[in-house]
Amino acid sequence: MAKKSDVEKLLDKHDNLTHSEDMSVVSHVQRKDDDWFANTLMIDGIDVPFKFRRRKMYKNLTGARVNLTYYPITEDIAGMEFEAMKVVRIKVS
């Protein structure tokens, strides 16, 4: 029996998670948010932003291909609801 990868273990444990590979990053924006850096990715062919936070700045991913593990979230901004994807794992492919 083959050993499960970290991604497979995460997907088995959490029903809402989705894993996508070789996705093309169209836009990557980073901004300071207290002690964190908030990162927003826009992926080719998808109209919803992918968001994650890190303690340190991340390299610019514009034009890169990435593997993402994420789940859908809804954010309330100025009384309006916006759909986004919360990234729990990102890896440059």
C-alpha positions, 0 to 999 in steps of 0.5 A: 500500500502506498504511503499517503501524501500530506495533501491526501491526508488533509483532504481525507481529514477535511471535507471542504478542502479542494486541491488544484495543481498547476494553476497559473497566477495572473496577479499576486498582491501583498500588503502589511496587516499588523504583524502579518502579510496578507497575500491575494492571488488571482488565478487564470480563468477563476473570478474569485480571489485566493487569500493567505497570510504569512509572517514574512513577505512571499516571493512574487508569484505573478506568472508562476504555476502553483499547487493550491489546497483551499476552501471557500469562505465568505467575507463581509466587506462594507455590508456586502458579501464577497466569495473568496478562497482561503489557501491552507497550502501553497507550493510552486509547481 
